Amino acid sequence: MSSRLRTGASRGWAVHRSVTLLRVFLLASAVILVSGGLMLGSVLTTALRGQALEDARQSMAQYVDGVLRPELVRQDEVHISPHLPTQIRKQLRRQPDIVSVKVWRPDGLLVWTNRAPSRIGRRFTLEGELGETIGDNRAHASIGPLNEEENAAEADALSSRRAFEVYAPVESDDGTHAIGVYEIYASPKHVEGFIASRKRVIWLAILAVFFTLYGALALLVRSASSTLRRQQRSLQERSRELMDSYRRLEESSLEAIESLNATVDAKDPYTAGHSARVQRIAVAVAEELGVPSPRLDAVRFGGLFHDIGKIAVPDSVLTKQGALDEDEFAIVKRHPADGAEIVSHFSRLSEAVPLIRHHHERWDGAGYPDRLAGDEIPLEACVVGLADAWDAMTTDRPYRGALSMEQAAAEVHRCRGTQFSPAVVDAFFAAFRRRPALFEPDDEFPIAVSA
């Protein structure tokens, strides 16, 4: 009997230990879920606010430009027009959120406004976001308290003394530079209401997921307290759930880095869609080379995220008109190593890290960041590098216009064995002959290129 008692006590202690460990794990899981939920909610709400402001900014700027541009812009210059037709003001009033519109020339001259028109023709110093819009030809939008000293007329029209402020460039006919600025003040009520409602949805969804997962964990712990066998079965079930949670977390991480990569593309209008095109071309060339299926995933991710390191490159450098100086080029040359560092933290993308780091290496050893040469460069990195170069040559960039397909093909031929791997160049043209439409920068009829 004593032996049985000891055995029973031992089993009881084992069950108690297992239940205690599960309770500790349940508490730790709650902390992790809460922390992860807060982080995810913060990221999503920040992204939501930015997107909502950008959408509202685009909508208002496009509407104001459509109404005022025909009246104010002549011969690629903004002209003073203190007395516009009454229908112009009526058209602006059709957008009930818009309170005031000012139109500026780059020299600080106010050429038109729908409020306090006595200000028209006066010259002011262009500072802050207004000056930045002129300087970098890029729109700005924000919601905040109004400077009543500078904008008394607008403040009188806003009961809350808060405004949705939009600064949008009046672009030249060719779209290369700003010939003026629209300064738009609008009521923030609808934008803030939209943001608030979507925030509630996001946080409610996160809370629902948290309580669902936490409830499932609590039920598992409770069931584990009955017997050691049930505890063991519960632990097995728990492991499966943890694997599902890890898979979901991995998928969420991949979505997050895809969003980050989209941000890089969006920073430079000249490279919109660049990553997707590089991925498409790289996969086609890799298939032509016979790259095995597991490695094709590395090519897909390497092609899509090859430029993600450019998130650290200042916009002034990334979108500079004309050639970069030595210091600026040194900054740009860091992006392969920076991108590899970013992606290395995601286990799902580990195979793509060498492709991202070495896609700017050259076959002759004159590339960067590690000056690898020949077969030292991973084959798939050579593939991504050629796809990147092809898309860069066949699309417009700030420093030059797009090459024709024939010109780009001639350049690839010329650089075979110096910049590009000979085997990859041969596979590139074989894939081009097989599926030429994949190599087009747009939907134009594909041009045949001989190898």
C-alpha positions as CSV (number, residue, x, y, z in Angstrom):
1,M,0.0,0.0,0.0
2,S,2.8,2.3,0.8
3,S,4.3,1.7,-2.6
4,R,0.9,2.4,-4.2
5,L,0.6,5.6,-2.2
6,R,4.1,6.7,-3.3
7,T,3.2,5.8,-6.9
8,G,-0.1,7.7,-6.7
9,A,1.7,10.7,-5.0
10,S,4.3,10.6,-7.8
11,R,1.7,10.6,-10.5
12,G,-0.2,13.3,-8.7
13,W,2.9,15.4,-8.5
14,A,3.6,14.8,-12.2
15,V,0.1,16.0,-13.1
16,H,0.4,18.9,-10.8
17,R,3.7,19.9,-12.3
18,S,2.3,19.6,-15.8
19,V,-0.8,21.7,-14.9
20,T,1.5,24.3,-13.3
21,L,3.7,24.4,-16.3
22,L,0.7,24.8,-18.5
23,R,-0.7,27.6,-16.4
24,V,2.7,29.4,-16.6
25,F,2.7,28.9,-20.3
26,L,-0.9,30.2,-20.5
27,L,0.1,33.4,-18.7
28,A,3.2,33.8,-20.9
29,S,1.1,33.2,-24.0
30,A,-1.3,35.9,-22.8
31,V,1.6,38.3,-22.4
32,I,2.9,37.5,-25.9
33,L,-0.6,37.7,-27.5
34,V,-1.2,41.1,-25.8
35,S,2.2,42.4,-26.8
36,G,1.8,41.1,-30.4
37,G,-1.8,42.5,-30.6
38,L,-0.7,45.9,-29.4
39,M,2.2,46.0,-31.8
40,L,0.1,44.8,-34.7
41,G,-2.7,47.2,-33.9
42,S,-0.3,50.1,-33.7
43,V,1.2,49.2,-37.0
44,L,-2.2,48.7,-38.7
45,T,-3.7,51.9,-37.3
46,T,-0.7,54.0,-38.3
47,A,-0.8,52.6,-41.8
48,L,-4.6,53.2,-41.9
49,R,-4.2,56.8,-40.9
50,G,-1.5,57.4,-43.4
51,Q,-3.5,55.8,-46.2
52,A,-6.7,57.6,-45.3
53,L,-4.8,61.0,-45.4
54,E,-3.2,60.1,-48.7
55,D,-6.5,59.1,-50.3
56,A,-8.3,62.2,-49.0
57,R,-5.3,64.3,-50.1
58,Q,-5.3,62.9,-53.7
59,S,-9.1,63.3,-54.0
60,M,-9.1,67.0,-52.9
61,A,-6.0,67.9,-54.9
62,Q,-7.3,66.3,-58.0
63,Y,-10.7,68.0,-57.6
64,V,-9.2,71.5,-57.0
65,D,-6.7,71.1,-59.8
66,G,-9.5,70.1,-62.2
67,V,-11.5,73.2,-61.2
68,L,-8.8,75.9,-61.0
69,R,-6.1,74.8,-63.4
70,P,-8.0,75.8,-66.6
71,E,-8.5,79.2,-65.2
72,L,-5.1,79.9,-63.6
73,V,-2.5,78.1,-65.6
74,R,-1.5,79.5,-69.0
75,Q,1.6,78.7,-71.0
76,D,3.0,76.5,-68.1
77,E,2.8,79.4,-65.6
78,V,0.4,80.3,-62.8
79,H,-1.2,83.8,-63.3
80,I,-2.9,86.1,-60.9
81,S,-6.6,85.9,-61.3
82,P,-8.4,87.9,-58.5
83,H,-11.8,87.7,-60.3
84,L,-12.7,84.2,-61.4
85,P,-16.2,83.3,-62.6
86,T,-18.8,82.7,-59.9
87,Q,-19.2,79.2,-61.1
88,I,-15.7,78.4,-60.0
89,R,-16.6,79.2,-56.4
90,K,-19.8,77.2,-56.8
91,Q,-17.8,74.2,-58.0
92,L,-15.5,74.4,-55.0
93,R,-18.5,74.5,-52.7
94,R,-19.7,71.2,-54.1
95,Q,-17.0,69.6,-52.0
96,P,-18.5,70.5,-48.6
97,D,-15.4,69.6,-46.7
98,I,-13.2,72.2,-48.5
99,V,-13.1,75.5,-46.5
100,S,-10.4,77.5,-48.2
101,V,-8.1,77.2,-51.3
102,K,-5.0,79.3,-51.9
103,V,-2.9,79.2,-55.0
104,W,0.8,80.2,-54.8
105,R,3.5,80.8,-57.2
106,P,7.1,79.6,-56.5
107,D,8.2,83.1,-55.7
108,G,5.7,83.3,-52.8
109,L,3.0,85.4,-54.6
110,L,-0.6,84.5,-53.7
111,V,-2.3,84.4,-57.0
112,W,-5.8,83.4,-55.9
113,T,-7.9,82.5,-52.9
114,N,-11.6,82.0,-52.3
115,R,-11.4,83.6,-48.8
116,A,-10.2,87.1,-47.9
117,P,-9.4,87.9,-51.6
118,S,-7.7,91.1,-50.4
119,R,-4.6,88.9,-49.9
120,I,-4.3,88.2,-53.6
121,G,-1.2,89.7,-55.1
122,R,0.7,89.9,-51.9
123,R,4.0,88.1,-51.5
124,F,4.8,85.8,-48.6
125,T,7.7,83.7,-47.4
126,L,7.1,80.1,-48.4
127,E,8.1,78.0,-45.3
128,G,7.4,74.6,-43.8
129,E,5.4,72.1,-45.8
130,L,4.4,74.8,-48.3
131,G,8.1,75.5,-49.1
132,E,8.8,71.7,-49.2
133,T,6.1,71.1,-51.7
134,I,7.7,73.7,-54.0
135,G,11.2,72.4,-53.4
136,D,10.6,68.6,-53.9
137,N,7.5,68.6,-56.0
138,R,5.7,66.3,-53.6
139,A,2.4,66.7,-51.9
140,H,1.9,66.9,-48.1
141,A,-1.2,66.3,-45.9
142,S,-1.8,66.5,-42.2
143,I,-4.5,67.1,-39.6
144,G,-3.8,69.5,-36.8
145,P,-4.6,72.8,-35.1
146,L,-4.7,75.8,-37.4
147,N,-2.2,78.7,-37.0
148,E,-4.9,81.4,-36.5
149,E,-2.4,84.2,-36.8
150,E,-1.5,83.2,-40.4
151,N,-4.8,81.8,-41.4
152,A,-7.4,84.0,-39.6
153,A,-9.9,83.8,-42.5
154,E,-9.7,80.0,-42.5
155,A,-9.9,79.7,-38.7
156,D,-13.1,81.7,-38.6
157,A,-14.7,79.1,-41.0
158,L,-13.6,76.1,-38.8
159,S,-15.5,75.8,-35.6
160,S,-13.1,73.3,-34.1
161,R,-10.0,75.3,-35.1
162,R,-8.6,72.1,-36.5
163,A,-8.0,71.5,-40.2
164,F,-7.1,69.0,-42.7
165,E,-4.3,70.8,-44.5
166,V,-3.2,69.7,-48.0
167,Y,-0.3,71.1,-50.0
168,A,-0.3,69.9,-53.6
169,P,2.1,71.0,-56.4
170,V,0.7,72.6,-59.5
171,E,2.7,70.6,-61.9
172,S,4.1,71.8,-65.2
173,D,2.6,70.4,-68.4
174,D,5.3,67.7,-68.6
175,G,5.0,66.9,-64.9
176,T,8.7,67.4,-64.2
177,H,8.5,70.3,-61.7
178,A,6.1,72.5,-59.7
179,I,5.0,75.8,-61.1
180,G,2.9,76.6,-58.1
181,V,1.2,75.1,-55.0
182,Y,-2.4,74.5,-54.0
183,E,-2.9,75.2,-50.3
184,I,-6.2,73.5,-49.3
185,Y,-7.9,73.7,-45.9
186,A,-10.7,71.3,-45.2
187,S,-12.8,70.1,-42.3
188,P,-11.2,67.0,-40.8
189,K,-14.5,65.6,-39.6
190,H,-15.1,63.1,-42.3
191,V,-11.5,61.9,-42.5
192,E,-11.2,61.6,-38.7
193,G,-14.5,59.9,-38.5
194,F,-13.4,57.3,-41.2
195,I,-10.1,56.7,-39.4
196,A,-11.9,56.3,-36.0
197,S,-14.4,53.8,-37.4
198,R,-11.7,51.7,-39.0
199,K,-9.6,51.8,-35.9
200,R,-12.5,50.4,-33.9
201,V,-12.8,47.6,-36.4
202,I,-9.1,46.8,-36.3
203,W,-9.0,46.7,-32.5
204,L,-12.2,44.7,-32.2
205,A,-10.8,42.1,-34.6
206,I,-7.5,41.9,-32.6
207,L,-9.5,41.5,-29.4
208,A,-11.6,38.8,-30.9
209,V,-8.6,36.9,-32.0
210,F,-6.9,37.4,-28.6
211,F,-9.9,36.1,-26.6
212,T,-10.5,33.2,-29.0
213,L,-6.9,32.0,-28.7
214,Y,-6.7,32.7,-25.0
215,G,-10.0,30.8,-24.5
216,A,-8.7,27.9,-26.4
217,L,-5.5,27.8,-24.3
218,A,-7.6,28.1,-21.0
219,L,-9.7,25.1,-22.0
220,L,-6.6,23.1,-22.8
221,V,-5.2,23.8,-19.4
222,R,-8.4,22.9,-17.6
223,S,-8.7,19.6,-19.5
224,A,-5.1,18.8,-18.6
225,S,-5.8,19.0,-14.9
226,S,-7.8,15.7,-14.9
227,T,-5.2,13.0,-15.8
228,L,-1.7,12.8,-17.0
229,R,-2.8,11.0,-20.2
230,R,-5.3,13.7,-21.0
231,Q,-2.5,16.2,-20.2
232,Q,-0.3,14.5,-22.7
233,R,-3.0,14.6,-25.3
234,S,-3.6,18.2,-24.5
235,L,0.0,19.0,-24.9
236,Q,0.0,17.4,-28.3
237,E,-3.0,19.4,-29.4
238,R,-1.2,22.4,-28.0
239,S,1.8,21.8,-30.1
240,R,-0.4,21.7,-33.2
241,E,-2.0,24.9,-32.3
242,L,1.3,26.5,-31.7
243,M,2.5,25.4,-35.1
244,D,-0.7,27.0,-36.6
245,S,0.0,30.2,-34.6
246,Y,3.6,30.2,-35.9
247,R,2.4,29.7,-39.5
248,R,-0.1,32.5,-39.1
249,L,2.6,34.7,-37.5
250,E,5.0,33.8,-40.4
251,E,2.3,34.7,-42.9
252,S,1.7,38.0,-41.2
253,S,5.4,38.7,-41.1
254,L,5.5,38.1,-44.9
255,E,2.6,40.4,-45.4
256,A,4.3,43.1,-43.3
257,I,7.5,42.9,-45.4
258,E,5.5,43.0,-48.6
259,S,3.9,46.2,-47.3
260,L,7.4,47.6,-46.5
261,N,8.5,46.6,-50.0
262,A,5.5,48.4,-51.5
263,T,6.5,51.5,-49.6
264,V,9.9,51.4,-51.3
265,D,8.2,51.2,-54.7
266,A,5.9,54.1,-53.7
267,K,8.8,56.3,-52.6
268,D,9.9,56.7,-56.3
269,P,7.2,57.1,-58.9
270,Y,9.7,56.1,-61.6
271,T,10.0,52.6,-60.1
272,A,6.4,51.8,-59.5
273,G,5.8,48.1,-60.3
274,H,9.6,47.5,-60.6
275,S,9.9,44.8,-58.0
276,A,7.0,42.8,-59.5
277,R,8.5,43.0,-63.0
278,V,11.9,41.9,-61.7
279,Q,10.3,39.0,-60.0
280,R,8.4,38.0,-63.1
281,I,11.5,38.1,-65.3
282,A,13.8,36.5,-62.8
283,V,11.5,33.5,-62.3
284,A,11.2,33.0,-66.1
285,V,15.0,33.0,-66.5
286,A,15.5,30.7,-63.5
287,E,13.0,28.2,-65.0
288,E,14.9,28.4,-68.3
289,L,18.1,27.5,-66.4
290,G,16.4,24.5,-64.8
291,V,16.6,25.9,-61.2
292,P,14.9,23.3,-59.0
293,S,11.5,24.1,-57.5
294,P,12.7,24.8,-53.9
295,R,15.2,27.3,-55.2
296,L,12.5,29.0,-57.4
297,D,10.9,30.3,-54.1
298,A,14.2,32.0,-53.3
299,V,14.2,33.6,-56.8
300,R,10.6,34.8,-56.3
301,F,11.3,36.4,-53.0
302,G,14.7,37.6,-54.0
303,G,13.3,39.3,-57.1
304,L,10.4,40.8,-55.2
305,F,12.4,42.1,-52.3
306,H,15.8,42.8,-53.9
307,D,15.5,46.6,-53.4
308,I,13.9,46.6,-49.9
309,G,17.1,48.1,-48.6
310,K,16.3,51.3,-50.4
311,I,13.9,52.1,-47.5
312,A,17.0,53.6,-45.8
313,V,17.9,55.7,-48.9
314,P,16.7,59.3,-48.5
315,D,14.0,60.4,-51.0
316,S,16.3,63.3,-52.1
317,V,18.8,60.7,-53.3
318,L,16.4,58.1,-54.6
319,T,14.5,60.5,-56.8
320,K,17.3,62.9,-57.7
321,Q,17.2,64.2,-61.3
322,G,20.5,63.6,-63.0
323,A,23.6,61.6,-62.0
324,L,24.4,61.0,-58.3
325,D,27.6,62.3,-56.8
326,E,30.1,60.1,-55.1
327,D,28.6,60.4,-51.6
328,E,25.1,59.8,-52.9
329,F,26.1,56.7,-54.9
330,A,27.9,55.4,-51.8
331,I,24.5,55.7,-49.9
332,V,22.7,53.8,-52.7
333,K,25.4,51.1,-52.8
334,R,24.5,50.1,-49.2
335,H,21.0,49.0,-50.2
336,P,21.8,45.4,-51.1
337,A,23.5,44.8,-47.7
338,D,20.7,46.7,-45.8
339,G,18.1,44.7,-47.6
340,A,19.8,41.4,-46.8
341,E,19.9,42.4,-43.2
342,I,16.2,43.3,-43.1
343,V,15.1,40.0,-44.8
344,S,17.5,37.8,-42.7
345,H,15.2,38.3,-39.7
346,F,12.4,36.3,-41.5
347,S,13.0,32.6,-41.5
348,R,10.7,32.1,-44.4
349,L,12.9,34.3,-46.5
350,S,16.3,33.0,-45.4
351,E,17.1,31.4,-48.8
352,A,16.6,34.8,-50.5
353,V,19.2,36.6,-48.4
354,P,22.2,35.9,-50.7
355,L,20.2,36.9,-53.8
356,I,19.3,40.2,-52.2
357,R,22.9,40.9,-51.0
358,H,24.6,40.0,-54.2
359,H,22.3,41.1,-57.0
360,H,24.6,44.0,-57.8
361,E,27.8,42.0,-58.0
362,R,29.4,41.8,-61.5
363,W,30.8,38.8,-63.3
364,D,34.1,40.6,-63.6
365,G,34.3,41.4,-59.9
366,A,33.7,45.2,-60.2
367,G,30.3,45.1,-58.5
368,Y,29.2,45.6,-54.9
369,P,28.9,45.1,-51.9
370,D,31.5,42.3,-51.7
371,R,33.2,42.5,-55.2
372,L,32.5,38.8,-55.9
373,A,33.4,37.5,-59.3
374,G,32.5,34.7,-61.6
375,D,31.2,31.6,-60.0
376,E,31.6,33.1,-56.5
377,I,28.3,34.9,-57.2
378,P,25.3,32.7,-56.5
379,L,23.6,31.7,-59.8
380,E,20.2,33.0,-58.6
381,A,21.7,36.4,-57.6
382,C,23.0,36.7,-61.2
383,V,19.5,36.0,-62.4
384,V,18.0,38.7,-60.2
385,G,20.7,41.1,-61.1
386,L,20.1,40.8,-64.9
387,A,16.3,41.0,-64.4
388,D,16.9,44.2,-62.3
389,A,19.1,45.7,-64.9
390,W,16.7,44.9,-67.8
391,D,13.8,46.6,-66.1
392,A,15.9,49.6,-65.2
393,M,17.0,49.9,-68.8
394,T,13.5,49.5,-70.3
395,T,11.7,52.0,-68.0
396,D,12.0,55.7,-67.5
397,R,14.3,56.8,-64.7
398,P,15.0,60.3,-63.3
399,Y,18.4,60.4,-64.9
400,R,17.4,59.1,-68.4
401,G,14.5,57.9,-70.5
402,A,13.8,54.2,-71.2
403,L,15.8,52.4,-73.8
404,S,14.0,50.6,-76.6
405,M,13.8,46.8,-76.4
406,E,16.4,46.5,-79.1
407,Q,18.8,48.9,-77.4
408,A,18.4,47.1,-74.1
409,A,19.0,43.7,-75.7
410,A,22.2,45.1,-77.4
411,E,23.4,46.3,-74.0
412,V,22.8,42.9,-72.4
413,H,24.7,41.3,-75.2
414,R,27.6,43.8,-74.8
415,C,27.9,43.1,-71.1
416,R,27.8,39.3,-71.4
417,G,30.9,38.0,-69.5
418,T,31.7,41.4,-67.9
419,Q,28.6,42.5,-65.9
420,F,26.4,39.5,-66.5
421,S,27.0,35.7,-66.2
422,P,27.2,34.3,-69.8
423,A,25.0,31.3,-68.8
424,V,22.3,33.6,-67.4
425,V,22.4,35.9,-70.4
426,D,21.9,32.9,-72.7
427,A,19.0,31.7,-70.6
428,F,17.6,35.2,-70.5
429,F,17.3,35.4,-74.3
430,A,16.0,31.8,-74.5
431,A,13.2,32.7,-72.1
432,F,12.6,35.9,-74.0
433,R,12.0,34.0,-77.2
434,R,9.7,31.6,-75.4
435,R,7.6,34.1,-73.6
436,P,8.4,37.7,-74.8
437,A,5.3,39.3,-73.2
438,L,6.8,38.7,-69.7
439,F,9.8,41.0,-70.5
440,E,7.7,44.0,-71.6
441,P,7.6,46.9,-69.3
442,D,4.0,47.6,-70.3
443,D,1.2,46.1,-72.4
444,E,2.6,47.1,-75.8
445,F,3.0,44.5,-78.5
446,P,6.2,42.5,-77.6
447,I,9.2,43.1,-79.8
448,A,11.2,40.1,-80.9
449,V,14.8,40.1,-79.7
450,S,17.3,37.7,-81.1
451,A,19.9,36.0,-78.9
